[in-house]
Amino acid sequence: MHILLPILILIFQPAASHYCFPYLLVNDTVSPLWKYVRRSLTPETASLVGTGGFPPMYNLHSEDIRCGRNSTGSGTENDVAVVLAGSTVGARMDFYPKSFCNGCGIKQIPYLHDGPLSAYLARSPKQSKSGLQTWEGDGEFFKIAERGPDGDTGWWTNILNSSVLFSELLTAAWKWNFTVPRTTPSGFYLLRVSSIYPKPTFNKTQYYASCVQIQVVGSEKNKTEPGPTVKFPGAFDEYDEGVLLPEGMIGHWSRYKMPGPSMWKG
């Protein structure tokens, strides 16, 4: 199942549905491609950005699961975005309504896979711009946002039912916004955005992840320390119920358990 309703699939040809998140959104303003997001590319995947054919990851034990392929050492190629604590930030997929699928000559309808979205922050041990850019991200991540199913009916029914215009449906389908808690301690962070397409078959679940380099400023005094924290890889394994779907889960999505730690709300 995907985000699109059957009527939309009848109107348009099915779209490719593999993606990455190379764009940062800050208060709905889109950054340039890879400006703040660490490049997660290989020679084989570089040409696939924007085509709808960017390959997912499958190995939860690889360092690539942290921020995407080859991204642990790519931070010096990217800038650091200044983000005000309490701001709305987000991630945008690498393809969207104005793009075209590879070689087919028709417009794509972009959509996120049915599955959880999550956002984590990890504080750089060296609190400087260069310290963040050279950090491999092998530290402690805490979850600041997540999006699960909209009940038994599916993952995106609230968005679809609340959108009156078709253009709104498209807009909702290829980006995800959330809030950086106002009490997030000021400093330099990796912001990890991920999408999981869980399957009922072992080792078939798909993972998509990107990391943004940000500096959080203007924080309010926090009541609790950020946490609980996890590391990537290691936050969950292939047998987690949110990764390997238990029998009978499909069509009963309200039972779904989000993978990873509980969310820190500040």
Secondary structure, 3 states (H helix, E strand, C coil): CECCCHHHHHHCCCCCCECCCCEEEECCEECCCCCCECCCCCCCCHHHCCCCECCCECCCCCCHHHHCCCCCCCHHHCCCEEEECCCEEEEECCCCCCCECCCCCCECCCCCECCCEEEEEEECCCCCHHHHHHCCCCCCEEEEEEECCCCCCCCCHHHHHHCCCHHHHHHHHCEEEEECCCCCCCEEEEEEEEEEECECCCCCCEEEEEEEEEEEECCCCCCCCCCCEECCCCCCCCCCCCCECCCCCCCCHHHCCCCCCCCCCC
